[in-house]
Each structure stands twice: as structure tokens, then as C-alpha cells.
Amino acid sequence: MKKIPELFASMVFSDTVMRERLPKDVYKALKKTMSQGAHLELDIANAVANAMKEWAVEKGATHFTHWFQPMTGVTAEKHDSFISPAGDGEIIMEFSGKELVRGEPDASSFPSGGLRATFEARGYTVWDITSYAFIKDGTLCIPTAFCSYSGEALDKKTPLLRSMEALDKQARRILGLFGNDAVSRVTATIGPEQEYFLIDKDIFLKRPDLVYTGRTLFGARPPKGQELEDHYFGSLKPRVSAFMKDLDEELWKLGVYVKTKHNEVAPAQHELAPIFTTTNIATDQNQLTMELLKIVANRHNMVCLLHEKPFAGVNGSGKHNNWSLTTDKGGNLLEPGETPFENAQFLLFLVAVIKAVDEYQDLLRVSSASAGNDHRLGANEAPPAIVSMFLGDELTKILEALEAGESYKDKGQNQMEIGVTVLPHFPKDSTDRNRTSPFAFTGNKFEFRMLGSAFSIAGPNIVLNTAVAESLRQFADELEKANDFTSALAGLIKKTYSEHKRIVFNGNNYSDEWVVEASERGLSNLKTTVDALPEFTSRKSVQLFTRHNVFSETEVHSRCEIMFESYCKTLHIEALTMVDLVKGEIIPACISYQNEVAELINNKKSCGGHSIALEEHLLGQIAKLSGCLLKKLTFLEQVLLETKEDREILAHAQYYRDKICPAMSELRLIVDELETVIARKYWPLPAYGQLLYSIV
């Protein structure tokens, strides 16, 4: 293996590569476009395309693709080779500026939420110059935005870039009021922690529910789960360690700043975390990370599960979206400094985030909503569906002092005393962490913990960027008119915290008491995806997005429809898979075992003198459960038939929530009970124990 500095970004058309390969005037023009959004002339694009092609061919690439992120939640790519006919049966390798800048994939087969009719097929991919091209599997991948022929965004990148521009614009207005005119760019930086499960591929292929849906639709709990908490941060098993080493190398080649890796709480669960980078690049790289997790796992005869709750009864997997604000001068606007009480700029940005989270808590909840995440939110490994913020003791006391008009006496950092003389003393942080909070301040950033592991981080960051931009817009409007900036600033910080402090909660978010208290505070508790999604198209939400040109009203409604459709389709596939498994696997297993037990009873009766109490009890138990199984299966099939009725999309989703989900849960209870009764040699599905402990 190459040394890491040589390996890192070796498959990326990075700034270093561009500086080496592009003429100086071309490089300067490209950098101006990247940093200032200047127009890119065709001759510049042609020069960049030629250099990019030469570099890619040297690296073994034969094709190029516009790599984009449609509303499916995964990435998409159409590959074209570099070859062009040169006459006499010869070819040359070509790649033009036009091909670099724009592509034209079929837009009719991707989710559009009614934006496009099936016959309206034309769509465009447009080069995102701020995200570096890279080589994956012999193909030059060019990160792009994706829009329709009429200009509507059909992807996740376009509105994300718009939200970044909105946040930058309003943040620089605030910085200008503090005299920080030298800052020419403010951006959110993201560090997304990624959780996942690894299971043996051979066992995975014996579980149709995992193959079709990504989660176990049936499965009795194993004798040992995560009760001993011995997996968390435990030593890595050899197969897992080899996988992680391979994954690190693949990610480093693509310039992903992956840094941390460890075992998570549940058996077979693991986590990786990268260093912070710019929002759109972090989003691109997280999509790459999820793709490579699956590809590299397959090389090691394993399967990576990214479903939010692949195993009932053990922790699910989330994605922690660490979000901060930085300037092009290297400053972190959420860095409190040594004396946060006196850091007015930090306090203003802090209360801007508090205001944004309070006012748009419902939108943040929507951004973490999915059929899969409904199984996870509120469980012990994830925050509840109630959005709240953790600030820690020190910041809370500072804001309370400001609200009360009192001075805050900084006690300073205390030395950490462990009680062992030979261990070094060190200053402890000013506040503890709160792992139960959905939105926690962790020193110089906020950690949004509600996301599911399979999520694109684009959606939550679109909401967060836009909501904070709106807070900053209102602040700037008020402060720019002030005759006395200092007193107006102090009053604004005090007023904002006073009006929005209900969202701040430093206690245990898992407790039943918090649910009651949150209701008393007036906080929302949108327990399911169906409860949350209508908030996306509320008048307040539409006004937010349209004011900052992040979504048009049409785009808002189309995305909501796509999310509703995804919810319904996910549950429909799961329900059909359940029916298929019960009919094709579970019922035959029950019949076979019943026949064996019945035959044993008959044999004992014919021999005489043998006790058959155990066998008769077992046969009665199986017969009773089998009867319940048939009843629950029939009911699920019946309610599935009724999904064909014509309903509005909200009513359709409500039907799945209120009818299909309970029917699936009731059927699962019977199947899981049968698993504990039927002899293992007859049970057709690998048990939880086999799945969770398959990697040795």
C-alpha cells in the first residue's frame, strides 16, 4: 500500500491536480468560478475537460459519467466512453467542455412528484464546479445537479446549493455589522457520522426479508443481544478489521476524510466518522461512503445493512449530522472562545440557531422522517420524535444571565481530577455531553442526531441552512436600522433567547416526564412520518423556502408527494414480502413439524405404555399458533387489497400507517412465537443469533 499522503485523493481531480495540469489563466478562471460563482466560458471548460480526460485516462478510466443525486435517495449515473471515431476504423479519446458542463439523462423515470409527465422525458445534469470530479471503477465521475427541461430541481443537490447561498448571503450581512468585511464566504461544514451493520453474505441470502426490504420482518430475539454492552468500542474482529482497512483505503483514494472507526452498541454494528468539510462536498462524500460500504463488504463476503432498524429489539443505525458555520478566513462562527459571555458575535449566531430550531422544529422533524426511521425514533438508541436542543450548563447559564440582565461570572475550566497521581491532569470541558438530545451543542458545532443511517444528508441540511438563514435575515434587517448597534444587539440576543428558550432542554430526552413537559412547553411531537410530512407544505414552510429561493412552491409540493409515495411503497413491499414468506416458508415449516409430532404421537400410541403428554402439548401449541397465523395472514392480505382504493395521497399514507402497519406487527408476533416452538431443522430462516454473530 502507498503511504497515506500519497494515497489520499489519488483518484480525485483535486485542486493540486488542476494547478499542475491547467494553464495558469485557465486555473485562475476556474478558481474564480468556484469561489465567486463567475460565469465559466466555453474555452475554459474545453481546457478543463481536456486536462481532466488526460488525467483520467492515465489513471485507467475509459468512461465518464455525470454523477447526480435524484429523489430516490441514492446516486445515479449513465456512462459514456471517451472514444470517438477518427476515420479508417480508428478512434481517438475525446472529452469536450460541453460534455463536461452539461449532460442529458432521461428525466421521466426518476421521481418527480408530478413535476414531469411520463412523456416529458428531457432533463439536464449540470456540473457542480465546487465539488471535485473523481474516478470510481474506471469511470470519471463528475458531480452534477439535475433539473427538468423547464428548470425545476429534480435532485437533492440543487436545493442544497441554493440553501448554502442563502446562508452565506445572510451570514455575511451579520458579519459586516461586526466589521468583518474581509470575509467573502460563509459556509456550513458537515461531519456526518455513519452507523451500519455487517452480516455474513451467505446467511443474508437466506433471508428474503433482508434482501427485499433491508430489515428483518420476522425474528425472535436471541438469548444474548446488547445487554452486556460488551460490543461498544470492543476490539475489532479480524474480518471486520480487514473490511475497515480496505474501506479506509478506498475512501482515502476518493478524498474522503474518514478518520474514526469503531464497534457500536449492538452486536454486528459499527460506525465511521469523517473530518468536517463543506456541505455539498460532505453530502457527495457521504453518498460515496454508503455505496462503498456495500461494495467493500461484498468483497469480504459480507453485506452492509444501512436500514435504520434492521433488527427489532436491538439498536438501530443513525447518522449524526455535525453542523457548524465557517468563513473562508478559517473562522468558526460557533466557536465560543475562552469568554463566551463577552463574545457577542458568537452569541448572536447561537441564538439565531436556537430561534431557527424552535420556529422550524416541524421541518427538522420532516427532514428525518421515513418509514424506516419510524421504527427507530424514540427507542433507546435514538432521540424521540420531539425536537429539542441541548446547550450544556455553561451556555445555558450565560443566556439566562443575559436574559435576566445579570453579569455572568466565569468559573473557568476546572482541572480534571481522576484520583491517580501518575495520570496527567487536564482541563475538563465546560459542559458534559447529552447523547439523548436530538440537536446538541458539542463545543463548536451542533449535532443533529435524528437522521436515519440510510438518509441523504442533503434534506436535513437544506432545512437547517435555510432556517438559520431566515433567523439571520431577520436579525440583519433589525440591526441594520438600529441607531445604537451595541444596545440593539444586546437587546436582540436577550429577546431572542427569551422567546425561544422553550426549545432548550438539557435533561434526559428518553424519559416519560420529558414527553409531558415538552407538551406543556408547546413543542411538537410528530410521532410518525405521516404525522410529520404535512408540515413540509404548510404556509409557513412554503414561505421560508420561497423567500430564500431554495424551493419554488411547486417544488415543495412535489417533494412532499415523493416522500409520501416512498413511505407507502416501502410499507407495501414489506407487507407483500411478509405474505410471501409466510405462505412459502413459514406455513410449510409449521405443517412439516406438526406432521412429525403427530406421527410420533401415533407411533407411541400404537406401541402403548408411552407418555405422550409433551408431544400433545406441543402439537396443541403449534396448532393454536398456526390458527392465529392463518387469521393474521388473511387479515393482512385483506387490508392490502384495500390499498387499491383511490385515495388522496395523505389518506393513502394514513391507511398504511393505521391499517397495514398494525396488521404487519400482529402477524410478526405470531411468527416470532412460532420460531421459538418449531424445531430448528424445520425453521426456514436464519435466526437473529446467526445473523448478529455471523462474523467471527
Secondary structure, DSSP 8 states (H G I E B T S, - for coil): ---HHHHTTTTB--HHHHHHHS-HHHHHHHHHHHHH-----HHHHHHHHHHHHHHHHHTT--EEEEEB-BTTSS-B--EEESEEEEETTEEEE---HHHHHEE--B-TTS--TTSS-TT--BEEEEE-TTS--EEETTEEEEEEEEEETTS-B-BSHHHHHHHHHHHHHHHHHHHHHTT-TT---EEEEEEEEEEEEEEEHHHHTT-HHHHHHSS-SS----S-SSTT--STT----HHHHHHHHHHHHHHHHTT--EEEEEE-SSTTEEEEEE--EEHHHHHHHHHHHHHHHHHHHHHTTEEEE--S-SSTTS---EEEEEEEEEETTS-BTT---S-GGG-HHHHHHHHHHHHHHHHTHHHHHHTT--TTGGGTTTSTTS--SS--EE--HHHHHHHHHHHHT---------EE--S-TTS--EE--SS---TT-SEEE-SSSEEEEEEETT--SHHHHHHHHHHHHHHHHHHHHHHHT-SSHHHHHHHHHHHHHHHHGGGB--S-TTSHHHHHHHHHHT-----SHHHHGGGGGSHHHHHHHHHTTSS-HHHHHHHHHHHHHHHHHHHHHHHHHHHHHIIIIIHHHHHHHHHHHHHHHHHHHHH-S---HHHHHHHHHHHHHHHHHHHHHHHHHHHHHGGGS---HHHHHHHIIIIIHHHHHHHHHHHHHHHTTS-TTT--S--HHHHHT---
